[in-house]
Amino acid sequence: MEIFYSNDIDGGLLRLDAEESAHCVRVLRHREGDAINVIDGRGTLLRCTLTDADPKGATARIDSREPGFGAHPYRLTMAVCPTKNIDRYEWFAEKATEIGVDVLAPVIGERSERKVLKTERLERLVKSAAKQSLKGAVPEVLQPQSVRDFILAAPDGAVKMICYCFEGPKHTVADVLHGIRREASSGGTLQLPPFSQVFRGQLQSPTAASSVPEICILIGPEGDFSPEEADLALSRGWAPVTLGASRLRTETAALVAATMVYAGF
């Protein structure tokens, strides 16, 4: 199934940008009258008829709309510190998009080796990955911010998890997801194991305002979070989670966490 992308939509017509038009007309050799499939990046698949096969700016008539195309039953924000080798971070972004993520938030920790990240290439990568994996929504890529600022700005209604080498007991992602599912079915508050009493008053119901759980997962840099960053997260209601006994690279940990959420729903 060929998928194109357009955010230039006016009523029943849409226009492909120069890159998408060239791929549609020059590479795939589509002509006027051909049926094409276009995503709007916000979750809808548009089934269209090509009306102008201009390789610099093709246009199409929208015949039908399919909302929720390739959607998943949660809203996931992955806040991940950029890796020193940027190729590894781009690999994570691409694969996480294929699996299912809604927001990619590059965060810069006190121990991050990479302090600067340009997001233009990431935006192109996730757009391509969304088309390849048959998803109508393209993940939003936020501008980089500090770990501290992200922790402080995270929505109170979200279920928030931080992967860090904490001493003492930790949740598994499955524990937290089980609490979300049980909460959704009962209308109660998120229930976690007994050692998590501190979080019970802080992790509020994501179903109060929406039927789609809002989930944030925070992954640190190669040198992990600083103790001050971890303490701040805990004080703001972030649940400490473990991804297993193996020591994982940043991008591997992030992808494992995204996969656990995907498999958990």
Secondary structure, 3 states (H helix, E strand, C coil): CCCEECCEEECCEEECCHHHHHHHHHHCCCCCCCEEEEECEECCEEEEEEEECCCCCCEEEEEEEECCCCCCCCEEEEEECCCCCHHHHHHHHHHHHHHCCCEEEEEECCCCCCCCCCCHHHHHHHHHHHHHCCCCECCEECCCEEHHHHHHHCCCCCEEEEECCCCCCCEEHHHHHHHHHHHHHHCCCCCCCHHHHHHHCCCCCCCCCCCCCEEEEEECCCCCCCHHHHHHHHHCCCEEEECCCCCCCHHHHHHHHHHHHHHHC
